[in-house]
Amino acid sequence: MDKRNAAFAKRLHVALERCRLLDKSDGDLATLLVRHRVVVSPQTVGNWRRGRHLPKLDQFVGLAGMLRMEPGELAFGRLGVAVAEQREGDAAFAEEDAVVQAYALLDERRRALVRELIGLLSAPGLDAKRPGRRKTAPAKAR
């Protein structure tokens, strides 16, 4: 079993227990999920509970809604714990992973804003030594 899957299964178990849903069958949970716009089979729910698979991104939103928690917390754990679960011992990528995780949880309008900002910041002509300033041609001698 993948470490990420196992960590998710533990978070799911705790969340189900907190919401008093731990004793529900996989079929019962699948039925409850329909109310949150997630249509999955009982087998899929069982695979999540046993850490065999992770929900798809859109399924995290409905599952988190059913469990009355933030999708990011369900998907990655509490802030600061997420990176440790995903890239244990690989600190070089921790900041980038956190950014990608946060981006994945944004709605489409906010994702578009982030893409636009990245486009502006990476546009040719920005001076690397002075962020935010455009390179200008040298002044002509008079």
Secondary structure, DSSP 8 states (H G I E B T S, - for coil): --HHHHHHHHHHHHHHHHTT-TTS-HHHHHHHHHTTT----HHHHHHHHTTS----HHHHHHHHHHTTS-HHHHHH-STTTHHHHHSTT-GGGHHHHHHHHHHHTS-HHHHHHHHHHHHHHT-TTB-SSSTT-B--------
